Amino acid sequence: MLLRVQHERHEEKMNETVEEYHKAFGLNQTRVQAMKENAIIMHPAPFNRNVEIADDIVECEKSRIFKQVQNGVYVRMALIHMVLENNIELLKKENK
């Protein structure tokens, strides 16, 4: 599970280039090959290609990034629906 590097928050504190960061911490082909056979790659997006994750890994067979993003949309839609429905029910009860 990866998260986006927030350059806007860490720019002054980072003492390394994007390339150095990726080499030290980024998910690359070597690290993917070291993963367990059934491991998957997740990232909620947006992501910085070639920073926290190598460009060729984003869409590799272990990646579930785009499915995770798609499911995130559905979850947010369901939550908004539930909140709005609950508020409508509360309003109905208050008006009785």
DADA-V304249 format. One record per pair of residues at least 24 apart in sequence whose ideal C-beta (glycine too) atoms are under 10 Angstrom apart, sorted by sequence separation. I is the first residue (numbers start at 1). J is the second residue. D is the distance in whole Angstrom. If there is no record, write none. Layout:
{{I/J/D} {I/J/D}}
This chain:
{{2/26/9} {26/50/7} {27/51/10} {30/54/9} {32/56/9} {38/62/9} {40/64/5} {41/65/7} {44/68/6} {45/69/5} {2/27/6} {26/51/6} {27/52/7} {28/53/8} {29/54/7} {32/57/6} {37/62/9} {40/65/9} {42/67/9} {43/68/7} {44/69/7} {22/48/9} {25/51/9} {26/52/6} {27/53/5} {28/54/4} {31/57/9} {36/62/10} {42/68/5} {43/69/9} {21/48/10} {22/49/10} {25/52/7} {26/53/6} {27/54/6} {28/55/10} {29/56/7} {35/62/7} {40/67/9} {41/68/9} {42/69/10} {45/72/8} {22/50/6} {26/54/6} {28/56/9} {29/57/7} {32/60/7} {40/68/9} {44/72/6} {21/50/10} {22/51/6} {28/57/7} {32/61/10} {18/48/8} {21/51/6} {22/52/8} {27/57/6} {32/62/6} {19/50/8} {21/52/8} {22/53/9} {26/57/9} {27/58/9} {29/60/8} {32/63/9} {18/50/7} {19/51/9} {22/54/7} {18/51/5} {27/60/10} {27/63/10} {1/40/9} {2/41/7} {3/42/10} {4/43/8} {1/41/8} {2/42/7} {3/43/7} {4/44/8} {1/42/5} {2/43/4} {3/44/7} {4/45/8} {7/48/8} {1/43/7} {2/44/9} {3/45/10} {4/46/6} {5/47/9} {6/48/9} {1/44/8} {2/45/10} {4/47/6} {5/48/6} {3/47/9} {4/48/6} {7/51/8} {2/47/7} {2/48/10} {5/51/5} {4/51/8} {5/52/5} {4/52/7} {5/53/10} {2/51/10} {3/52/7} {4/53/9} {2/52/5} {2/53/6} {2/57/10} {1/64/10} {2/65/9} {1/68/9}}
